[in-house]
């Protein structure tokens, strides 16, 4: 089998046509879902990018892989999808980025790889690296006669005042986006493959990650007037009153992280600006979908579509104006609910199935290892999705989703100063069932939401005596989840007179 793993950064799980969103134009991802299996309640394990990808690539919860923030190193002792692919005889090749910080214990202090969190996951052959500075893409544009000063200037709307929210397109065209560039590099590489050896490619698209801007015709596909209501309290102040973490986020998240050169805080965007941002985001998704279709067509042209396993997902999602926020992080579903579609040509008899069971990013690692036919060198927290692909519900499958979020700032200490807490106390863990969501903090007040009566998460019931029993039950479930998933790599081995006995758990 060929293997194509596609990640699109910051793509919300509700922003696909196959999930019923009428505003998204995703014909290629929708077609993939019709030919494969779509997982409708799939969740990232953490945020932002580095923690989210650590879970995806290793199959480990954050409490085990310990990648807490962008810049937290991933210890070299952990297995990952690229190393596993090499053991199976593949040369896994990267197009884009993985945001994995290297283990500093293996490098000299002056090694330049220790100056950036945007490292490459060990095991990958890098065909093209495209971190946030986007220099490879900008150089490609220069070769076409389009000279842009830097990546910030590249994403300014043409003819509009810098720092303003606008539907105006950038200076580059729909054929010149970063997504088009990466897709073209993949297609060129694909043409170099001999055909007598299976390949493994990881296309890691940066979009629809901000800045929020997209070329024609995608910039006007969705009108701001079509955007429905946002999921949020009546005002930013009312939202902030729910919890100290929300108050901190609303006080500190700058507009400039999403619109270059904008001044002020995200909470101060007007209703019209939030609506335009959301409309632009849907256009960005449509642009990525079009390039995904271009990659699929190239595989079909080689007559390899029916021997290629395709996995499409995201690292984490995007708040998109809900709760008066943009970006990712925290306890909201909007930040963690992501798409997942798997098309395995060996299982076409089950095509078009939609799964409503809770699945998690950590399940990708064991699913791929099943396909590769290799054993992991550590004990993964996730479980293979193979039974779902065969049309079966696995026995004992989870009935809740879990994720973690760490808001320490080791270098700047900004969070530590604000809360008056040390780094190790600035974290949360979430358990989300059909009915309840419980959020446990190491040192801040807990949260409990009744999702049946409060799907927007606007009423905290944690201090309500009438819900004390539910709070205790959910806290106990979270504690049991943590106890079960502590690192079991060596704990499931025992030295005996007959040698080492290993169990899967």
Secondary structure, DSSP 8 states (H G I E B T S, - for coil): -EEEEEEETT-BTT-SGGGT-TT---HHHHHHHHHSEEEEEEE-SSSSHHHHHHHHHH---HHHH---STT-B--TTS--HHHHHHHTT---EEEE----B--GGGS-TT-GGGG-S----TT-EEEEE--TT-HHHHHHHHHTT---SSHHHHTS-TTS-TT-------SS-TTSSHHHHHHHHHHHHHTT--SSS--EEEEEE-TTSSS----TTGGGSS-GGG----SS-SSHHHHHTT-HHHHHHHHH-BGGGTSTT--SBGGG--HHHHHHHHHHHHHHHHHHHHHHHHHHHHHHHTT-GGGEEEEEE-S----TTGGG--S--SS-HHHHEE-EEEE-GGGGGGTTEEEEEEEETTHHHHHHHHHHT---SS--SS---HHHHTT---TT--SSEEEEEE---TTT-HHHHHHT--GGG-EEEEEE-SSEEEEEESSS--EEEETTT-TT-----TT-GGGHHHHHHHHHHHHHHHHHTS--TTTTEEEETTEEEE---
